[in-house]
């Protein structure tokens, strides 16, 4: 596919995505009288308002390391607070987080993630006495869990004991992570744990129809609503393309820049990206690699992609400029539940080459706004990228 192919206009707004989430909450709350054993705790359907909500939100990473999931959660909490709801967030806290949290944040017990190369993340360890006291004092009438970690499990148990409704949101394909750390043999066990966790909740929300279909087929839950995502069109727009910036980082005007955007961690499909670029080079297809982002696997990625241009972590207007200044967006990841970066690339006017997996398959129209390729097939990804 040649660079910068024709794309349909994208006018999705963050307010619309949050509206979808609130619709899920509203639908969920309105039928609590039929959800045994969660039959009490919320106003009756005809009296339910956003301002009636007292939500205890549990996150494994609310603000200490920036990622797509916590950006969505912080926007949600900001909107809920503006609408008069009460929200208290329970998540690991660190001395120097990546950004200030939206709303009131309470610390939970945690340790450094016991996975090699992933020490920037924390593992929540449940609810200690202080967290339980804070939870009791807050008196939530709804619990929202966003990560199936030990604290999330403890929160679900706490809520079930008090017959408080629990809503879970799905943000990533945790069950696919072990294969990237030579632990694929434990994936069936991870799926069993997830299935038990989610089926103890009253309902789920997921960000794409493909993710809903996948999790229903896996038996994760029978009631999964759609909480989609929006894109900031003030930041992500084809008009943000900057030829001077391209030249400054080493891209000639006629270079075809194949972009990767995201945290540089193996579960984002870095190995498949590198293998696909190797196929392009073997075929002598003219291109340049532009990597936007940072993370613990950056050294490996730089070593595997000699000559690649690494723009580092970008945010806000700088991110919009960097993305619009590329020519093709390549996302080989299979761990996405939605893929904010894919939507941002489309809003920036880029054709997308993506794995035909959850997330991208709900966003990309194959042959029109990009190409969907069977996951892991480096030669087929290279064919799709080549002119």
Buried (B, 14 or more C-beta within 10 A) or exposed (E): BEBBBEBEEBEBEBEEBBBBBBBBBBEBBBEBEEBEEBEEBBBEEEEBEBEBBBBBBBBBBBBBBBBBBBBBBBBBBBBBBEEEBBBBBBBBBEEEBBBEBBBBBBBBBBEEBEEEEBEBBBBBBBBBEEBEEBBEEBEBBBBBBBBBBBBBBBBBBBBBEBBBBBBBBBBBBBBBBBBBBEEEEBBEEBBEBBBEBBEBBBBBBBBBBBBBBBBBEEEBBEBBBBBBBBBBBEBBBEEBBBEEBBEEBEBEEEBBBBBBBBBBBBBBBBBBBBBBBBBBBEEEBEBBBBBBBBBBBBEBBBEBBEEBBBBEBBEEEBBBBBBBBBBBBBBBBBBBBBBBBBBBBBBBBBBBBBBBBBBBBBBBEBEEBBBBBEBBBBEBBBBBBBE
